[in-house]
């Protein structure tokens, strides 16, 4: 898997970005414009979603 090939769908990334209020940054500057603190929060949320998903299996 090369760089940029992600495990999360774009829809999930956007949903999390909207939840954390950084979707406007992504829309104007791309994912690279999101400050590192918010990136960490996005990762934490993604892990929570994955854990809930795995627990439901």
C-alpha positions, 0 to 999 in steps of 0.5 A, a space after each residue: 500500500 503506497 502513501 496516501 492509500 488509506 484505510 478510511 473512506 473519504 466519507 468517514 474522513 469528511 464526517 469526522 472533520 465536520 464533527 470536529 469543525 475542521 471541514 472548512 479547512 479541508 475544503 479550502 486548504 486540503 488535509 495538509 492544512 489541518 493543524 496537528 492538534 486537530 489531526 490527533 483528534 481526528 485519529 482518536 475519533 477514527 479509532 473510536 469508530 473502528 473499535 465500536 465497529 469491531 465490537 459490533 462484529 
